[in-house]
Amino acid sequence: MAFEIFDFRKEEHIKNLLVTPHIRSRFLRMQPGEVAGLHSHDLGHEIFLILQGRCVFHIAGSEQELCAGQLCVALADEVHQVRTIGDEPMVMYLSVTPHIQPTHTGRDPDGTRHPTRFQPSSSYDVETDTDTPIDELIDKFTAAADDLARAASDQATAQAARSDQLKAALAAGDEAQATELREAMWQDVYQSFKRTYALADVWNDLTPRVGKVG
């Protein structure tokens, strides 16, 4: 990906700027009096940084007013909503991590979850993959899930052995051995997360093409 500079003062940048399973980030403008729908995210933590204007956030039963330069966070499963106050538009930067469909769960004021809804890729300024045959996408998802499961099983066995070795190294005060074992353990964790995000990537491609969206 090329190094780009994004500027919230440019109209063409008021959109989703980076959309991957790891993170979705965007600039968002809301007009005076505008209210977003009450919702939560099953997996994602959401960060909001106000760049212009004023708003009131409702997060997990509490309300706070924010202005330019202030930031707040809604954790996964925390019900939240924002409304713009004052006479000028409010502009914010927001990010949701991870970004895995279904990304938004509608909520009633009492917190009751709405039925699960999957969104078209266009909701995130991304084109839906309509070129790959649907059976191929399903097979890719199954293969990614199988790869993750097999790797997780192999890693569990290896990590159990390393854990015993690590305990022994720490008990013996062998810092060099502990450092070597930590590196080996990290490499397995690293590969596990890469496989997880590979699974999520195919999942995000698949979901807009099977069943009702929107």
Rosetta constraint file for C-alpha pairs under 8 A:
AtomPair CA 6 CA 13 HARMONIC 6.33 0.50
AtomPair CA 7 CA 13 HARMONIC 6.35 0.50
AtomPair CA 8 CA 13 HARMONIC 6.01 0.50
AtomPair CA 8 CA 14 HARMONIC 6.27 0.50
AtomPair CA 8 CA 27 HARMONIC 6.26 0.50
AtomPair CA 8 CA 91 HARMONIC 7.61 0.50
AtomPair CA 9 CA 13 HARMONIC 7.79 0.50
AtomPair CA 10 CA 14 HARMONIC 7.14 0.50
AtomPair CA 13 CA 17 HARMONIC 7.31 0.50
AtomPair CA 13 CA 27 HARMONIC 6.86 0.50
AtomPair CA 14 CA 26 HARMONIC 7.09 0.50
AtomPair CA 14 CA 27 HARMONIC 4.90 0.50
AtomPair CA 14 CA 28 HARMONIC 5.70 0.50
AtomPair CA 14 CA 29 HARMONIC 6.90 0.50
AtomPair CA 15 CA 26 HARMONIC 5.48 0.50
AtomPair CA 15 CA 27 HARMONIC 5.56 0.50
AtomPair CA 15 CA 28 HARMONIC 6.46 0.50
AtomPair CA 15 CA 125 HARMONIC 7.14 0.50
AtomPair CA 16 CA 24 HARMONIC 7.16 0.50
AtomPair CA 16 CA 25 HARMONIC 5.87 0.50
AtomPair CA 16 CA 26 HARMONIC 4.12 0.50
AtomPair CA 16 CA 27 HARMONIC 6.66 0.50
AtomPair CA 16 CA 124 HARMONIC 5.99 0.50
AtomPair CA 16 CA 125 HARMONIC 5.93 0.50
AtomPair CA 17 CA 24 HARMONIC 7.63 0.50
AtomPair CA 17 CA 25 HARMONIC 5.79 0.50
AtomPair CA 17 CA 26 HARMONIC 5.06 0.50
AtomPair CA 17 CA 27 HARMONIC 7.59 0.50
AtomPair CA 18 CA 23 HARMONIC 7.29 0.50
AtomPair CA 18 CA 24 HARMONIC 5.51 0.50
AtomPair CA 18 CA 25 HARMONIC 5.33 0.50
AtomPair CA 18 CA 26 HARMONIC 6.97 0.50
AtomPair CA 19 CA 23 HARMONIC 6.18 0.50
AtomPair CA 19 CA 24 HARMONIC 4.44 0.50
AtomPair CA 19 CA 25 HARMONIC 6.65 0.50
AtomPair CA 19 CA 99 HARMONIC 7.48 0.50
AtomPair CA 19 CA 124 HARMONIC 7.27 0.50
AtomPair CA 19 CA 126 HARMONIC 7.59 0.50
AtomPair CA 20 CA 24 HARMONIC 6.11 0.50
AtomPair CA 20 CA 99 HARMONIC 6.54 0.50
AtomPair CA 20 CA 201 HARMONIC 7.30 0.50
AtomPair CA 21 CA 97 HARMONIC 7.77 0.50
AtomPair CA 21 CA 98 HARMONIC 5.70 0.50
AtomPair CA 21 CA 99 HARMONIC 4.70 0.50
AtomPair CA 21 CA 100 HARMONIC 5.67 0.50
AtomPair CA 21 CA 197 HARMONIC 6.09 0.50
AtomPair CA 21 CA 200 HARMONIC 5.95 0.50
AtomPair CA 21 CA 201 HARMONIC 5.76 0.50
AtomPair CA 21 CA 204 HARMONIC 7.68 0.50
AtomPair CA 22 CA 97 HARMONIC 5.89 0.50
AtomPair CA 22 CA 98 HARMONIC 4.70 0.50
AtomPair CA 22 CA 99 HARMONIC 5.99 0.50
AtomPair CA 22 CA 197 HARMONIC 6.93 0.50
AtomPair CA 23 CA 95 HARMONIC 6.68 0.50
AtomPair CA 23 CA 96 HARMONIC 5.65 0.50
AtomPair CA 23 CA 97 HARMONIC 4.38 0.50
AtomPair CA 23 CA 98 HARMONIC 4.94 0.50
AtomPair CA 23 CA 99 HARMONIC 5.21 0.50
AtomPair CA 24 CA 95 HARMONIC 5.40 0.50
AtomPair CA 24 CA 96 HARMONIC 5.24 0.50
AtomPair CA 24 CA 97 HARMONIC 6.48 0.50
AtomPair CA 24 CA 98 HARMONIC 7.36 0.50
AtomPair CA 24 CA 99 HARMONIC 5.72 0.50
AtomPair CA 25 CA 93 HARMONIC 7.35 0.50
AtomPair CA 25 CA 94 HARMONIC 5.67 0.50
AtomPair CA 25 CA 95 HARMONIC 4.14 0.50
AtomPair CA 25 CA 96 HARMONIC 6.53 0.50
AtomPair CA 26 CA 93 HARMONIC 5.78 0.50
AtomPair CA 26 CA 94 HARMONIC 5.63 0.50
AtomPair CA 26 CA 95 HARMONIC 6.51 0.50
AtomPair CA 27 CA 91 HARMONIC 6.99 0.50
AtomPair CA 27 CA 92 HARMONIC 5.72 0.50
AtomPair CA 27 CA 93 HARMONIC 4.54 0.50
AtomPair CA 27 CA 94 HARMONIC 6.45 0.50
AtomPair CA 28 CA 91 HARMONIC 5.60 0.50
AtomPair CA 28 CA 92 HARMONIC 5.37 0.50
AtomPair CA 28 CA 93 HARMONIC 6.32 0.50
AtomPair CA 28 CA 94 HARMONIC 7.44 0.50
AtomPair CA 29 CA 89 HARMONIC 6.66 0.50
AtomPair CA 29 CA 90 HARMONIC 5.64 0.50
AtomPair CA 29 CA 91 HARMONIC 4.36 0.50
AtomPair CA 29 CA 92 HARMONIC 6.54 0.50
AtomPair CA 30 CA 34 HARMONIC 6.04 0.50
AtomPair CA 30 CA 84 HARMONIC 6.62 0.50
AtomPair CA 30 CA 89 HARMONIC 5.65 0.50
AtomPair CA 30 CA 90 HARMONIC 5.24 0.50
AtomPair CA 30 CA 91 HARMONIC 6.42 0.50
AtomPair CA 31 CA 84 HARMONIC 6.69 0.50
AtomPair CA 31 CA 88 HARMONIC 7.05 0.50
AtomPair CA 31 CA 89 HARMONIC 4.46 0.50
AtomPair CA 31 CA 90 HARMONIC 6.38 0.50
AtomPair CA 32 CA 84 HARMONIC 5.29 0.50
AtomPair CA 32 CA 85 HARMONIC 5.79 0.50
AtomPair CA 32 CA 86 HARMONIC 6.25 0.50
AtomPair CA 32 CA 87 HARMONIC 5.76 0.50
AtomPair CA 32 CA 88 HARMONIC 5.83 0.50
AtomPair CA 32 CA 89 HARMONIC 5.35 0.50
AtomPair CA 32 CA 90 HARMONIC 7.26 0.50
AtomPair CA 33 CA 83 HARMONIC 6.48 0.50
AtomPair CA 33 CA 84 HARMONIC 5.14 0.50
AtomPair CA 33 CA 85 HARMONIC 5.80 0.50
AtomPair CA 33 CA 86 HARMONIC 7.74 0.50
AtomPair CA 34 CA 83 HARMONIC 5.62 0.50
AtomPair CA 34 CA 84 HARMONIC 5.54 0.50
AtomPair CA 35 CA 81 HARMONIC 7.51 0.50
AtomPair CA 35 CA 82 HARMONIC 5.92 0.50
AtomPair CA 35 CA 83 HARMONIC 4.20 0.50
AtomPair CA 35 CA 84 HARMONIC 6.60 0.50
AtomPair CA 36 CA 81 HARMONIC 5.82 0.50
AtomPair CA 36 CA 82 HARMONIC 5.55 0.50
AtomPair CA 36 CA 83 HARMONIC 6.30 0.50
AtomPair CA 37 CA 81 HARMONIC 6.19 0.50
AtomPair CA 37 CA 82 HARMONIC 7.96 0.50
AtomPair CA 37 CA 106 HARMONIC 7.40 0.50
AtomPair CA 38 CA 79 HARMONIC 6.82 0.50
AtomPair CA 38 CA 80 HARMONIC 5.76 0.50
AtomPair CA 38 CA 81 HARMONIC 4.90 0.50
AtomPair CA 38 CA 106 HARMONIC 6.11 0.50
AtomPair CA 38 CA 107 HARMONIC 5.58 0.50
AtomPair CA 38 CA 108 HARMONIC 7.08 0.50
AtomPair CA 38 CA 109 HARMONIC 7.50 0.50
AtomPair CA 39 CA 79 HARMONIC 5.45 0.50
AtomPair CA 39 CA 80 HARMONIC 5.70 0.50
AtomPair CA 39 CA 81 HARMONIC 6.74 0.50
AtomPair CA 39 CA 104 HARMONIC 6.33 0.50
AtomPair CA 39 CA 105 HARMONIC 5.31 0.50
AtomPair CA 39 CA 106 HARMONIC 4.30 0.50
AtomPair CA 39 CA 107 HARMONIC 4.96 0.50
AtomPair CA 40 CA 76 HARMONIC 6.95 0.50
AtomPair CA 40 CA 77 HARMONIC 5.26 0.50
AtomPair CA 40 CA 78 HARMONIC 5.60 0.50
AtomPair CA 40 CA 79 HARMONIC 4.66 0.50
AtomPair CA 40 CA 80 HARMONIC 6.14 0.50
AtomPair CA 40 CA 104 HARMONIC 5.89 0.50
AtomPair CA 40 CA 105 HARMONIC 5.20 0.50
AtomPair CA 40 CA 106 HARMONIC 6.61 0.50
AtomPair CA 40 CA 107 HARMONIC 7.16 0.50
AtomPair CA 41 CA 45 HARMONIC 7.28 0.50
AtomPair CA 41 CA 75 HARMONIC 7.98 0.50
AtomPair CA 41 CA 76 HARMONIC 5.33 0.50
AtomPair CA 41 CA 77 HARMONIC 5.33 0.50
AtomPair CA 41 CA 78 HARMONIC 7.31 0.50
AtomPair CA 41 CA 103 HARMONIC 5.73 0.50
AtomPair CA 41 CA 104 HARMONIC 5.10 0.50
AtomPair CA 41 CA 105 HARMONIC 5.89 0.50
AtomPair CA 42 CA 76 HARMONIC 5.72 0.50
AtomPair CA 42 CA 77 HARMONIC 5.32 0.50
AtomPair CA 42 CA 102 HARMONIC 7.82 0.50
AtomPair CA 42 CA 103 HARMONIC 6.90 0.50
AtomPair CA 42 CA 104 HARMONIC 7.28 0.50
AtomPair CA 42 CA 105 HARMONIC 7.00 0.50
AtomPair CA 43 CA 76 HARMONIC 5.30 0.50
AtomPair CA 43 CA 77 HARMONIC 7.21 0.50
AtomPair CA 43 CA 97 HARMONIC 7.73 0.50
AtomPair CA 43 CA 98 HARMONIC 6.65 0.50
AtomPair CA 43 CA 99 HARMONIC 7.92 0.50
AtomPair CA 43 CA 100 HARMONIC 7.48 0.50
AtomPair CA 43 CA 103 HARMONIC 7.66 0.50
AtomPair CA 44 CA 75 HARMONIC 6.92 0.50
AtomPair CA 44 CA 76 HARMONIC 4.94 0.50
AtomPair CA 44 CA 77 HARMONIC 7.93 0.50
AtomPair CA 44 CA 96 HARMONIC 5.53 0.50
AtomPair CA 44 CA 97 HARMONIC 4.80 0.50
AtomPair CA 44 CA 98 HARMONIC 5.10 0.50
AtomPair CA 44 CA 99 HARMONIC 6.55 0.50
AtomPair CA 44 CA 100 HARMONIC 7.97 0.50
AtomPair CA 44 CA 103 HARMONIC 7.51 0.50
AtomPair CA 45 CA 73 HARMONIC 7.23 0.50
AtomPair CA 45 CA 74 HARMONIC 5.91 0.50
AtomPair CA 45 CA 75 HARMONIC 4.34 0.50
AtomPair CA 45 CA 76 HARMONIC 4.83 0.50
AtomPair CA 45 CA 96 HARMONIC 5.59 0.50
AtomPair CA 45 CA 97 HARMONIC 5.53 0.50
AtomPair CA 45 CA 98 HARMONIC 7.35 0.50
AtomPair CA 46 CA 73 HARMONIC 5.71 0.50
AtomPair CA 46 CA 74 HARMONIC 5.15 0.50
AtomPair CA 46 CA 75 HARMONIC 6.22 0.50
AtomPair CA 46 CA 76 HARMONIC 7.57 0.50
AtomPair CA 46 CA 94 HARMONIC 6.87 0.50
AtomPair CA 46 CA 95 HARMONIC 5.55 0.50
AtomPair CA 46 CA 96 HARMONIC 4.39 0.50
AtomPair CA 46 CA 97 HARMONIC 6.66 0.50
AtomPair CA 47 CA 71 HARMONIC 7.23 0.50
AtomPair CA 47 CA 72 HARMONIC 6.07 0.50
AtomPair CA 47 CA 73 HARMONIC 4.60 0.50
AtomPair CA 47 CA 74 HARMONIC 6.55 0.50
AtomPair CA 47 CA 94 HARMONIC 5.39 0.50
AtomPair CA 47 CA 95 HARMONIC 5.34 0.50
AtomPair CA 47 CA 96 HARMONIC 6.63 0.50
AtomPair CA 48 CA 71 HARMONIC 5.45 0.50
AtomPair CA 48 CA 72 HARMONIC 5.40 0.50
AtomPair CA 48 CA 73 HARMONIC 6.20 0.50
AtomPair CA 48 CA 92 HARMONIC 6.52 0.50
AtomPair CA 48 CA 93 HARMONIC 5.87 0.50
AtomPair CA 48 CA 94 HARMONIC 4.54 0.50
AtomPair CA 48 CA 95 HARMONIC 6.94 0.50
AtomPair CA 49 CA 68 HARMONIC 7.82 0.50
AtomPair CA 49 CA 69 HARMONIC 6.87 0.50
AtomPair CA 49 CA 70 HARMONIC 5.93 0.50
AtomPair CA 49 CA 71 HARMONIC 4.32 0.50
AtomPair CA 49 CA 72 HARMONIC 6.76 0.50
AtomPair CA 49 CA 92 HARMONIC 5.42 0.50
AtomPair CA 49 CA 93 HARMONIC 5.11 0.50
AtomPair CA 49 CA 94 HARMONIC 6.28 0.50
AtomPair CA 50 CA 54 HARMONIC 7.72 0.50
AtomPair CA 50 CA 66 HARMONIC 7.17 0.50
AtomPair CA 50 CA 67 HARMONIC 6.10 0.50
AtomPair CA 50 CA 68 HARMONIC 4.76 0.50
AtomPair CA 50 CA 69 HARMONIC 5.71 0.50
AtomPair CA 50 CA 70 HARMONIC 5.65 0.50
AtomPair CA 50 CA 71 HARMONIC 6.22 0.50
AtomPair CA 50 CA 90 HARMONIC 7.53 0.50
AtomPair CA 50 CA 91 HARMONIC 6.23 0.50
AtomPair CA 50 CA 92 HARMONIC 4.32 0.50
AtomPair CA 50 CA 93 HARMONIC 6.47 0.50
AtomPair CA 51 CA 67 HARMONIC 7.72 0.50
AtomPair CA 51 CA 68 HARMONIC 4.66 0.50
AtomPair CA 51 CA 69 HARMONIC 5.93 0.50
AtomPair CA 51 CA 70 HARMONIC 7.96 0.50
AtomPair CA 51 CA 90 HARMONIC 7.55 0.50
AtomPair CA 51 CA 91 HARMONIC 5.47 0.50
AtomPair CA 51 CA 92 HARMONIC 5.13 0.50
AtomPair CA 51 CA 93 HARMONIC 7.03 0.50
AtomPair CA 52 CA 67 HARMONIC 7.04 0.50
AtomPair CA 52 CA 68 HARMONIC 4.86 0.50
AtomPair CA 52 CA 69 HARMONIC 7.96 0.50
AtomPair CA 52 CA 89 HARMONIC 7.42 0.50
AtomPair CA 52 CA 90 HARMONIC 5.27 0.50
AtomPair CA 52 CA 91 HARMONIC 4.98 0.50
AtomPair CA 52 CA 92 HARMONIC 6.88 0.50
AtomPair CA 53 CA 67 HARMONIC 5.91 0.50
AtomPair CA 53 CA 68 HARMONIC 5.96 0.50
AtomPair CA 53 CA 84 HARMONIC 7.96 0.50
AtomPair CA 53 CA 85 HARMONIC 7.92 0.50
AtomPair CA 53 CA 86 HARMONIC 7.41 0.50
AtomPair CA 53 CA 88 HARMONIC 6.04 0.50
AtomPair CA 53 CA 89 HARMONIC 5.96 0.50
AtomPair CA 53 CA 90 HARMONIC 4.30 0.50
AtomPair CA 53 CA 91 HARMONIC 6.60 0.50
AtomPair CA 54 CA 65 HARMONIC 7.22 0.50
AtomPair CA 54 CA 66 HARMONIC 5.76 0.50
AtomPair CA 54 CA 67 HARMONIC 4.44 0.50
AtomPair CA 54 CA 68 HARMONIC 6.78 0.50
AtomPair CA 54 CA 84 HARMONIC 6.13 0.50
AtomPair CA 54 CA 85 HARMONIC 5.60 0.50
AtomPair CA 54 CA 86 HARMONIC 6.42 0.50
AtomPair CA 54 CA 90 HARMONIC 5.91 0.50
AtomPair CA 55 CA 65 HARMONIC 5.74 0.50
AtomPair CA 55 CA 66 HARMONIC 5.49 0.50
AtomPair CA 55 CA 67 HARMONIC 6.59 0.50
AtomPair CA 55 CA 82 HARMONIC 6.70 0.50
AtomPair CA 55 CA 83 HARMONIC 5.52 0.50
AtomPair CA 55 CA 84 HARMONIC 4.21 0.50
AtomPair CA 55 CA 85 HARMONIC 5.06 0.50
AtomPair CA 55 CA 86 HARMONIC 7.87 0.50
AtomPair CA 55 CA 90 HARMONIC 6.98 0.50
AtomPair CA 56 CA 63 HARMONIC 6.65 0.50
AtomPair CA 56 CA 64 HARMONIC 5.60 0.50
AtomPair CA 56 CA 65 HARMONIC 4.30 0.50
AtomPair CA 56 CA 66 HARMONIC 6.11 0.50
AtomPair CA 56 CA 82 HARMONIC 5.68 0.50
AtomPair CA 56 CA 83 HARMONIC 5.44 0.50
AtomPair CA 56 CA 84 HARMONIC 6.44 0.50
AtomPair CA 56 CA 85 HARMONIC 7.01 0.50
AtomPair CA 57 CA 63 HARMONIC 5.49 0.50
AtomPair CA 57 CA 64 HARMONIC 5.47 0.50
AtomPair CA 57 CA 65 HARMONIC 6.32 0.50
AtomPair CA 57 CA 66 HARMONIC 7.40 0.50
AtomPair CA 57 CA 80 HARMONIC 7.15 0.50
AtomPair CA 57 CA 81 HARMONIC 5.84 0.50
AtomPair CA 57 CA 82 HARMONIC 4.51 0.50
AtomPair CA 57 CA 83 HARMONIC 6.71 0.50
AtomPair CA 58 CA 62 HARMONIC 5.52 0.50
AtomPair CA 58 CA 63 HARMONIC 4.44 0.50
AtomPair CA 58 CA 64 HARMONIC 6.78 0.50
AtomPair CA 58 CA 79 HARMONIC 7.89 0.50
AtomPair CA 58 CA 80 HARMONIC 5.22 0.50
AtomPair CA 58 CA 81 HARMONIC 5.09 0.50
AtomPair CA 58 CA 82 HARMONIC 6.20 0.50
AtomPair CA 59 CA 63 HARMONIC 6.45 0.50
AtomPair CA 59 CA 74 HARMONIC 6.35 0.50
AtomPair CA 59 CA 78 HARMONIC 6.59 0.50
AtomPair CA 59 CA 79 HARMONIC 5.80 0.50
AtomPair CA 59 CA 80 HARMONIC 4.31 0.50
AtomPair CA 59 CA 81 HARMONIC 6.66 0.50
AtomPair CA 60 CA 74 HARMONIC 7.93 0.50
AtomPair CA 60 CA 78 HARMONIC 5.28 0.50
AtomPair CA 60 CA 79 HARMONIC 5.20 0.50
AtomPair CA 60 CA 80 HARMONIC 6.31 0.50
AtomPair CA 61 CA 79 HARMONIC 7.67 0.50
AtomPair CA 66 CA 70 HARMONIC 6.02 0.50
AtomPair CA 66 CA 71 HARMONIC 7.50 0.50
AtomPair CA 74 CA 78 HARMONIC 5.92 0.50
AtomPair CA 74 CA 79 HARMONIC 7.68 0.50
AtomPair CA 74 CA 80 HARMONIC 6.82 0.50
AtomPair CA 79 CA 107 HARMONIC 7.21 0.50
AtomPair CA 79 CA 111 HARMONIC 6.96 0.50
AtomPair CA 84 CA 89 HARMONIC 7.36 0.50
AtomPair CA 84 CA 90 HARMONIC 6.27 0.50
AtomPair CA 99 CA 103 HARMONIC 6.47 0.50
AtomPair CA 100 CA 200 HARMONIC 6.32 0.50
AtomPair CA 100 CA 203 HARMONIC 7.74 0.50
AtomPair CA 100 CA 204 HARMONIC 6.34 0.50
AtomPair CA 101 CA 118 HARMONIC 6.39 0.50
AtomPair CA 101 CA 119 HARMONIC 7.59 0.50
AtomPair CA 101 CA 203 HARMONIC 7.48 0.50
AtomPair CA 101 CA 204 HARMONIC 5.83 0.50
AtomPair CA 101 CA 207 HARMONIC 7.26 0.50
AtomPair CA 102 CA 116 HARMONIC 7.09 0.50
AtomPair CA 102 CA 117 HARMONIC 6.26 0.50
AtomPair CA 102 CA 118 HARMONIC 4.96 0.50
AtomPair CA 102 CA 119 HARMONIC 7.02 0.50
AtomPair CA 103 CA 118 HARMONIC 7.58 0.50
AtomPair CA 104 CA 117 HARMONIC 7.50 0.50
AtomPair CA 105 CA 113 HARMONIC 6.68 0.50
AtomPair CA 105 CA 114 HARMONIC 6.43 0.50
AtomPair CA 105 CA 115 HARMONIC 7.64 0.50
AtomPair CA 105 CA 116 HARMONIC 6.42 0.50
AtomPair CA 105 CA 117 HARMONIC 7.14 0.50
AtomPair CA 106 CA 113 HARMONIC 6.09 0.50
AtomPair CA 106 CA 114 HARMONIC 5.05 0.50
AtomPair CA 106 CA 115 HARMONIC 7.67 0.50
AtomPair CA 107 CA 111 HARMONIC 5.45 0.50
AtomPair CA 107 CA 112 HARMONIC 5.44 0.50
AtomPair CA 107 CA 113 HARMONIC 4.75 0.50
AtomPair CA 107 CA 114 HARMONIC 5.56 0.50
AtomPair CA 108 CA 112 HARMONIC 5.14 0.50
AtomPair CA 108 CA 113 HARMONIC 6.67 0.50
AtomPair CA 108 CA 114 HARMONIC 7.33 0.50
AtomPair CA 117 CA 213 HARMONIC 6.59 0.50
AtomPair CA 117 CA 214 HARMONIC 6.64 0.50
AtomPair CA 118 CA 207 HARMONIC 6.93 0.50
AtomPair CA 118 CA 208 HARMONIC 6.77 0.50
AtomPair CA 118 CA 212 HARMONIC 7.38 0.50
AtomPair CA 118 CA 213 HARMONIC 5.03 0.50
AtomPair CA 118 CA 214 HARMONIC 6.19 0.50
AtomPair CA 119 CA 123 HARMONIC 6.42 0.50
AtomPair CA 119 CA 208 HARMONIC 6.37 0.50
AtomPair CA 119 CA 213 HARMONIC 5.05 0.50
AtomPair CA 119 CA 214 HARMONIC 4.80 0.50
AtomPair CA 120 CA 124 HARMONIC 7.92 0.50
AtomPair CA 120 CA 128 HARMONIC 7.24 0.50
AtomPair CA 120 CA 208 HARMONIC 5.11 0.50
AtomPair CA 120 CA 213 HARMONIC 5.90 0.50
AtomPair CA 120 CA 214 HARMONIC 6.29 0.50
AtomPair CA 121 CA 125 HARMONIC 6.70 0.50
AtomPair CA 121 CA 126 HARMONIC 5.16 0.50
AtomPair CA 121 CA 127 HARMONIC 5.78 0.50
AtomPair CA 121 CA 128 HARMONIC 5.27 0.50
AtomPair CA 121 CA 205 HARMONIC 7.99 0.50
AtomPair CA 121 CA 208 HARMONIC 6.55 0.50
AtomPair CA 122 CA 126 HARMONIC 5.05 0.50
AtomPair CA 122 CA 127 HARMONIC 5.81 0.50
AtomPair CA 122 CA 128 HARMONIC 7.01 0.50
AtomPair CA 128 CA 205 HARMONIC 6.84 0.50
AtomPair CA 128 CA 208 HARMONIC 7.19 0.50
AtomPair CA 129 CA 205 HARMONIC 6.31 0.50
AtomPair CA 132 CA 136 HARMONIC 6.58 0.50
AtomPair CA 132 CA 137 HARMONIC 6.59 0.50
AtomPair CA 133 CA 137 HARMONIC 6.49 0.50
AtomPair CA 134 CA 138 HARMONIC 6.27 0.50
AtomPair CA 134 CA 206 HARMONIC 7.68 0.50
AtomPair CA 134 CA 209 HARMONIC 7.53 0.50
AtomPair CA 135 CA 139 HARMONIC 6.17 0.50
AtomPair CA 136 CA 140 HARMONIC 6.07 0.50
AtomPair CA 137 CA 141 HARMONIC 6.20 0.50
AtomPair CA 137 CA 202 HARMONIC 7.15 0.50
AtomPair CA 137 CA 205 HARMONIC 7.77 0.50
AtomPair CA 137 CA 206 HARMONIC 6.22 0.50
AtomPair CA 138 CA 142 HARMONIC 6.23 0.50
AtomPair CA 138 CA 206 HARMONIC 7.05 0.50
AtomPair CA 139 CA 143 HARMONIC 6.06 0.50
AtomPair CA 140 CA 144 HARMONIC 6.11 0.50
AtomPair CA 140 CA 202 HARMONIC 6.97 0.50
AtomPair CA 141 CA 145 HARMONIC 6.16 0.50
AtomPair CA 141 CA 199 HARMONIC 6.37 0.50
AtomPair CA 141 CA 202 HARMONIC 5.67 0.50
AtomPair CA 141 CA 203 HARMONIC 6.45 0.50
AtomPair CA 141 CA 206 HARMONIC 7.94 0.50
AtomPair CA 142 CA 146 HARMONIC 6.12 0.50
AtomPair CA 143 CA 147 HARMONIC 6.06 0.50
AtomPair CA 144 CA 148 HARMONIC 6.19 0.50
AtomPair CA 144 CA 195 HARMONIC 7.29 0.50
AtomPair CA 144 CA 198 HARMONIC 6.83 0.50
AtomPair CA 144 CA 199 HARMONIC 5.15 0.50
AtomPair CA 144 CA 202 HARMONIC 7.97 0.50
AtomPair CA 145 CA 149 HARMONIC 6.17 0.50
AtomPair CA 145 CA 199 HARMONIC 6.16 0.50
AtomPair CA 146 CA 150 HARMONIC 6.11 0.50
AtomPair CA 147 CA 151 HARMONIC 6.07 0.50
AtomPair CA 147 CA 195 HARMONIC 7.40 0.50
AtomPair CA 148 CA 152 HARMONIC 5.97 0.50
AtomPair CA 148 CA 192 HARMONIC 7.00 0.50
AtomPair CA 148 CA 195 HARMONIC 5.66 0.50
AtomPair CA 148 CA 196 HARMONIC 6.57 0.50
AtomPair CA 148 CA 199 HARMONIC 7.78 0.50
AtomPair CA 149 CA 153 HARMONIC 6.22 0.50
AtomPair CA 150 CA 154 HARMONIC 6.26 0.50
AtomPair CA 151 CA 155 HARMONIC 5.93 0.50
AtomPair CA 151 CA 192 HARMONIC 7.14 0.50
AtomPair CA 152 CA 156 HARMONIC 6.03 0.50
AtomPair CA 152 CA 192 HARMONIC 6.92 0.50
AtomPair CA 153 CA 157 HARMONIC 6.63 0.50
AtomPair CA 154 CA 158 HARMONIC 6.38 0.50
AtomPair CA 155 CA 159 HARMONIC 5.76 0.50
AtomPair CA 155 CA 188 HARMONIC 6.46 0.50
AtomPair CA 156 CA 160 HARMONIC 6.08 0.50
AtomPair CA 157 CA 161 HARMONIC 6.60 0.50
AtomPair CA 158 CA 162 HARMONIC 6.25 0.50
AtomPair CA 159 CA 163 HARMONIC 5.88 0.50
AtomPair CA 159 CA 185 HARMONIC 6.48 0.50
AtomPair CA 160 CA 164 HARMONIC 6.55 0.50
AtomPair CA 161 CA 165 HARMONIC 6.42 0.50
AtomPair CA 162 CA 166 HARMONIC 5.90 0.50
AtomPair CA 162 CA 181 HARMONIC 6.54 0.50
AtomPair CA 162 CA 185 HARMONIC 7.33 0.50
AtomPair CA 163 CA 167 HARMONIC 6.20 0.50
AtomPair CA 164 CA 168 HARMONIC 6.37 0.50
AtomPair CA 165 CA 169 HARMONIC 6.12 0.50
AtomPair CA 165 CA 181 HARMONIC 7.76 0.50
AtomPair CA 166 CA 170 HARMONIC 6.07 0.50
AtomPair CA 166 CA 177 HARMONIC 7.73 0.50
AtomPair CA 166 CA 178 HARMONIC 5.69 0.50
AtomPair CA 166 CA 181 HARMONIC 6.48 0.50
AtomPair CA 166 CA 182 HARMONIC 7.89 0.50
AtomPair CA 167 CA 171 HARMONIC 6.07 0.50
AtomPair CA 168 CA 172 HARMONIC 6.13 0.50
AtomPair CA 169 CA 173 HARMONIC 6.06 0.50
AtomPair CA 169 CA 174 HARMONIC 4.99 0.50
AtomPair CA 169 CA 175 HARMONIC 7.14 0.50
AtomPair CA 169 CA 177 HARMONIC 6.11 0.50
AtomPair CA 169 CA 178 HARMONIC 5.65 0.50
AtomPair CA 170 CA 174 HARMONIC 5.99 0.50
AtomPair CA 170 CA 175 HARMONIC 7.04 0.50
AtomPair CA 170 CA 178 HARMONIC 6.50 0.50
AtomPair CA 174 CA 178 HARMONIC 6.28 0.50
AtomPair CA 175 CA 179 HARMONIC 6.03 0.50
AtomPair CA 176 CA 180 HARMONIC 6.27 0.50
AtomPair CA 177 CA 181 HARMONIC 6.16 0.50
AtomPair CA 178 CA 182 HARMONIC 6.06 0.50
AtomPair CA 179 CA 183 HARMONIC 6.33 0.50
AtomPair CA 180 CA 184 HARMONIC 6.44 0.50
AtomPair CA 181 CA 185 HARMONIC 6.14 0.50
AtomPair CA 182 CA 186 HARMONIC 6.06 0.50
AtomPair CA 183 CA 187 HARMONIC 6.27 0.50
AtomPair CA 184 CA 188 HARMONIC 6.73 0.50
AtomPair CA 185 CA 189 HARMONIC 6.42 0.50
AtomPair CA 186 CA 190 HARMONIC 5.93 0.50
AtomPair CA 187 CA 191 HARMONIC 6.25 0.50
AtomPair CA 188 CA 192 HARMONIC 6.16 0.50
AtomPair CA 189 CA 193 HARMONIC 6.38 0.50
AtomPair CA 190 CA 194 HARMONIC 6.40 0.50
AtomPair CA 191 CA 195 HARMONIC 6.21 0.50
AtomPair CA 192 CA 196 HARMONIC 6.16 0.50
AtomPair CA 193 CA 197 HARMONIC 6.18 0.50
AtomPair CA 194 CA 198 HARMONIC 6.14 0.50
AtomPair CA 195 CA 199 HARMONIC 6.23 0.50
AtomPair CA 196 CA 200 HARMONIC 6.30 0.50
AtomPair CA 197 CA 201 HARMONIC 6.01 0.50
AtomPair CA 198 CA 202 HARMONIC 6.60 0.50
AtomPair CA 199 CA 203 HARMONIC 6.19 0.50
AtomPair CA 200 CA 204 HARMONIC 6.09 0.50
AtomPair CA 201 CA 205 HARMONIC 6.50 0.50
AtomPair CA 202 CA 206 HARMONIC 6.07 0.50
AtomPair CA 203 CA 207 HARMONIC 6.08 0.50
AtomPair CA 204 CA 208 HARMONIC 7.37 0.50
AtomPair CA 205 CA 209 HARMONIC 7.70 0.50
AtomPair CA 206 CA 210 HARMONIC 6.80 0.50
AtomPair CA 207 CA 211 HARMONIC 7.68 0.50
AtomPair CA 208 CA 212 HARMONIC 7.89 0.50
AtomPair CA 208 CA 213 HARMONIC 6.24 0.50
